[in-house]
Amino acid sequence: MDLSKKFLYINTATDSTVDEARIYPASALKAIYETDATNIALALQNNIAADCDVFVITITSGEARTFMKDLVNAINYGTEAFLNVGDNYTNDSISGAVDFGTDISVTEAA
């Protein structure tokens, strides 16, 4: 596994604009944590700022472990270099646990 060759894609846009899409090297993933029964937060190092961008992704209630496992397995064992963590516009993700009934949100690094 070479984290410099895997990239995490997240798009918070809900229409055809792509100006909200972001991609991070997998090595930028600093933490994944459950904020409540239906939300997961991903902290991704922002190299422009000294802090992390934090994305909140809604999941099916009680499926935090499934989401985390899907993401970690895709990073460590998947053959794809481009990993779609969540895309609001296409409602697509590497994990079936994502619930696109609520949009993915981001708090950018300061």
URURBEL-V307166 format. One record per backbone hydrogen bond with DSSP energy under -1.0 kcal/mol. CO is the residue of the C=O (numbers start at 1). NH is the residue of the N-H. Records with the same first field share a line. If there is no record, write none. Layout:
CO->NH / NH
//
This chain:
2->5
6->26
7->83
8->24
9->85 / 86
10->22
11->88
18->21
22->10
24->8
25->28
26->29
28->45
31->43
33->41
36->39
37->62
38->59
39->35 / 36
40->57
41->33
42->55
43->30 / 31
44->53
51->46
53->44
54->107
55->42
56->105
57->40
58->99
60->63
63->67
64->68
65->69
66->70
67->71
68->72
69->73
70->74
71->75
72->76
73->77
81->7
83->9 / 85
84->94
86->11
87->91 / 92
92->87
95->98
97->60
99->102
105->56
107->54
//
